[in-house]
Amino acid sequence: MNYDVKDFEQEVIQLSSRIPVLVDFWAEWCGPCRILSPVLEMLAQKHIEEWELKKINTEQFTDIAARYQIRNIPNVKLFSEGSVINEFVGALPEASIEQWLRMALPDKHARQLDQAEVFVRGNRPEEAQSLIEPILTETPNHERGRALLALALLFSDHKRAVNLVADVDPSSKYYDMAETVRTFDQLLSKIDDPSSLHDSATKSKYLAAIKDVSQRRFDNALAQLIQIIRDDRYYDEDGSRKACIAIFKYLGEESEISMKHRREFGTALYV
């Protein structure tokens, strides 16, 4: 298969609006380029539906090499929507390129998941779920999809939700989402087993706040939880504080409810 570019604007810039384009900048005299080239071609065939490979001879296309400031070769740049979104220099081994591609390639489901996240933050979990489930059918280990589905399922099936994020560790960019799910799971479990809470004047108030959380009455829940912080800060091992933070993360810091209660929350902690 011939990967050499003849018309850069059409074969790279315009094409990258439909599919990511990996461009290999090379030259005949470059030894590492000859090592890298067959690896890229093999990967291009392996991932034929995910991205396309194009090659630019820097000695023939000096203007393009200058435009993209090619100083060392091989230089591999990933184009999407007409712009370079990532790159590497040198003849990397196949495994390293595969790892780089997993991090560098844009998510083809990003727009759909962006909308799903809007639905989650807007307290419309069923609509979010309808967008996410088909993605996970196609790509079961899609990390963002699993994290968002977990948020969408929190108040209908919190045990399934926590299982979806069980393997999300601190190195993941979705760790905060996973921790929010875990906090809610622990909180909602108190409704199923209220005997796990020690008896005190706070217990009934705390359970009432958790019930409001389970019904997604977040305004009421935050007001009650903040009052518990004032009255009995460390009940259930600082559970009210943890619950408030989880609600703020679930709703998003810019939500009307979060903004309404944020200051009172901060005041309760330090008074």
C-alpha positions in Angstrom: 0.0 0.0 0.0 1.3 3.5 -0.9 1.3 5.9 2.0 3.2 8.7 0.2 1.5 12.1 0.2 1.0 14.0 -3.0 -1.6 16.6 -1.9 -1.0 17.5 1.8 -4.1 19.7 2.2 -6.4 17.0 0.9 -4.7 13.9 2.1 -3.8 15.1 5.6 -5.6 18.3 6.6 -9.0 17.6 5.1 -8.9 13.8 5.7 -8.1 14.5 9.4 -11.6 16.0 9.8 -13.0 12.5 9.2 -10.4 10.2 10.8 -7.1 10.8 12.7 -4.1 10.9 10.4 -0.6 9.8 11.5 2.0 11.5 9.5 5.6 10.1 9.3 8.1 12.8 8.4 11.2 10.9 6.9 14.0 11.1 4.4 15.9 8.5 2.3 19.2 9.0 4.1 17.7 8.5 7.6 18.5 5.1 9.1 16.0 5.2 12.0 13.3 6.1 9.5 13.8 2.8 7.7 13.5 1.0 11.0 10.3 2.8 12.0 8.6 2.7 8.6 7.6 -1.0 8.5 6.4 -0.8 12.1 4.1 2.1 11.3 2.8 0.4 8.2 2.0 -2.8 10.2 0.2 -0.8 12.8 -1.7 1.1 10.2 -3.1 -2.1 8.8 -3.9 -3.4 12.3 -5.8 -0.2 13.2 -7.2 0.5 9.7 -10.6 1.7 11.0 -9.1 3.9 13.7 -6.5 6.1 11.9 -4.7 6.5 8.6 -1.0 6.6 7.9 0.6 9.2 5.5 4.3 9.8 4.8 6.1 13.0 4.0 9.5 13.0 2.5 11.1 16.1 4.1 13.5 16.6 1.2 10.6 16.7 -1.3 8.2 18.7 0.9 10.6 21.2 2.4 7.8 23.8 2.8 5.7 21.4 4.9 8.7 20.3 6.9 9.4 24.0 7.7 5.8 24.7 8.5 5.7 22.0 11.1 9.3 22.8 12.4 10.7 19.4 11.6 14.3 19.5 12.9 14.9 15.8 13.7 13.6 12.7 11.9 11.8 10.4 12.1 9.1 12.7 13.4 5.6 11.4 13.7 2.7 13.8 14.2 -0.9 12.9 14.8 -3.5 15.2 13.0 -7.1 15.6 13.9 -9.5 18.3 12.7 -6.7 19.8 10.7 -4.3 20.3 13.6 -1.4 18.4 15.2 -2.7 17.0 18.5 0.3 14.9 19.5 3.7 13.7 18.3 6.9 11.7 19.0 10.4 11.8 17.6 12.7 8.8 17.0 12.2 5.1 16.1 10.1 3.8 19.0 9.4 0.1 19.4 6.0 -1.3 18.4 4.8 -1.6 22.0 5.7 1.9 22.9 3.9 3.3 19.8 0.8 1.2 20.7 0.9 2.7 24.2 1.4 6.2 22.8 -1.5 5.7 20.4 -3.9 4.7 23.2 -3.1 8.0 24.9 -2.9 10.2 21.9 -5.8 9.2 19.7 -9.0 11.3 20.1 -12.0 9.5 21.5 -14.5 8.9 18.7 -17.2 8.8 21.3 -16.2 12.1 23.0 -19.2 14.1 21.8 -21.7 11.5 22.8 -20.1 11.1 26.2 -19.9 14.9 26.6 -23.7 14.9 26.2 -24.1 12.0 28.5 -22.1 13.9 31.2 -24.4 16.9 30.7 -27.4 14.6 31.4 -25.7 13.1 34.5 -24.9 16.6 35.9 -28.4 17.7 35.0 -30.0 14.9 37.0 -31.2 13.1 33.9 -29.5 9.7 34.4 -31.8 7.6 32.3 -31.0 9.7 29.2 -27.3 9.5 30.0 -27.5 5.7 30.3 -29.2 5.4 26.9 -26.2 7.2 25.4 -23.5 5.3 27.2 -24.7 1.7 27.1 -24.2 1.3 23.3 -20.6 2.6 23.6 -19.8 0.0 26.3 -21.4 -2.7 24.2 -18.9 -1.8 21.4 -16.0 -1.0 23.8 -16.6 -2.7 27.2 -13.4 -1.3 28.8 -14.0 2.3 27.8 -12.9 4.0 31.0 -14.7 7.3 30.7 -17.9 5.5 29.6 -17.7 3.1 32.6 -17.2 6.0 35.0 -20.1 8.0 33.6 -22.4 5.0 33.5 -21.5 4.4 37.2 -22.6 8.0 38.0 -25.8 7.5 36.0 -26.6 4.3 37.9 -25.8 5.6 41.3 -29.4 6.0 42.5 -31.0 3.1 40.7 -28.3 0.4 41.1 -25.4 1.6 43.3 -23.9 -1.8 43.6 -23.5 -2.2 39.8 -22.2 1.4 39.8 -19.4 0.7 42.2 -18.5 -2.5 40.3 -18.1 -0.5 37.1 -15.3 1.6 38.7 -13.7 -1.1 40.9 -10.5 -1.2 38.9 -10.1 2.6 38.5 -6.9 3.6 40.4 -5.3 6.9 41.3 -3.3 7.0 38.0 -6.6 7.4 36.0 -7.9 10.8 35.0 -11.4 9.4 36.1 -10.3 8.6 39.6 -12.3 11.5 41.1 -15.4 10.1 39.4 -14.7 6.7 40.8 -14.2 8.0 44.3 -17.4 9.9 44.1 -19.2 6.6 43.2 -17.5 4.8 46.0 -18.5 7.4 48.5 -22.1 7.3 47.4 -22.1 3.5 47.6 -20.9 3.6 51.2 -23.4 6.3 52.0 -26.4 4.6 50.4 -25.5 1.3 52.0 -26.4 2.9 55.4 -30.1 2.9 54.3 -29.9 -0.9 53.8 -28.2 -1.4 57.1 -28.9 1.4 59.5 -27.6 -0.7 62.4 -24.1 0.0 61.1 -24.5 3.5 62.5 -24.0 4.0 66.2 -27.0 5.4 68.1 -27.0 9.1 68.9 -29.2 12.1 68.5 -27.6 12.6 65.1 -28.5 9.2 63.6 -32.0 9.9 62.5 -31.0 13.3 61.0 -28.1 11.6 59.1 -30.3 8.8 57.8 -32.9 11.4 56.7 -30.2 13.3 54.8 -29.0 10.0 53.1 -32.6 9.3 52.1 -32.8 12.7 50.5 -29.5 11.9 48.7 -31.0 8.6 47.5 -34.0 10.5 46.1 -31.7 13.0 44.5 -33.1 15.8 46.6 -29.7 17.3 46.8 -30.7 20.8 48.0 -32.4 19.3 51.1 -29.6 16.8 51.6 -26.8 19.4 51.6 -28.7 21.6 54.0 -29.1 18.7 56.5 -25.5 17.4 56.1 -24.0 20.9 56.6 -26.1 21.2 59.8 -24.7 17.9 61.0 -21.2 19.1 60.3 -21.9 22.0 62.6 -23.5 19.9 65.4 -21.6 16.6 65.2 -18.8 16.9 62.8 -17.2 13.4 63.1 -20.4 11.3 63.1 -19.9 8.2 60.9 -16.2 9.1 60.6 -16.8 12.5 59.1 -19.4 11.1 56.8 -21.4 14.3 56.3 -18.3 16.1 55.0 -17.5 13.3 52.7 -21.1 13.2 51.5 -21.1 16.9 50.7 -18.0 16.7 48.7 -19.4 13.7 46.7 -22.6 15.7 46.0 -20.6 18.7 44.8 -18.5 16.5 42.5 -21.5 14.7 41.2 -23.4 17.9 40.4 -20.3 19.9 39.3 -18.9 22.9 41.0 -20.8 25.2 38.6 -24.3 23.8 39.4 -26.8 26.1 41.0 -27.1 23.8 44.0 -23.4 23.4 44.5 -22.9 27.2 44.4 -25.8 27.7 46.8 -24.2 25.5 49.5 -20.5 25.8 49.0 -19.9 28.8 51.2 -22.0 27.4 54.1 -20.1 24.1 53.8 -16.8 25.9 54.1 -18.0 27.9 57.0 -19.3 24.8 58.8 -15.9 23.1 58.5 -13.9 25.9 60.1 -16.2 27.4 62.7 
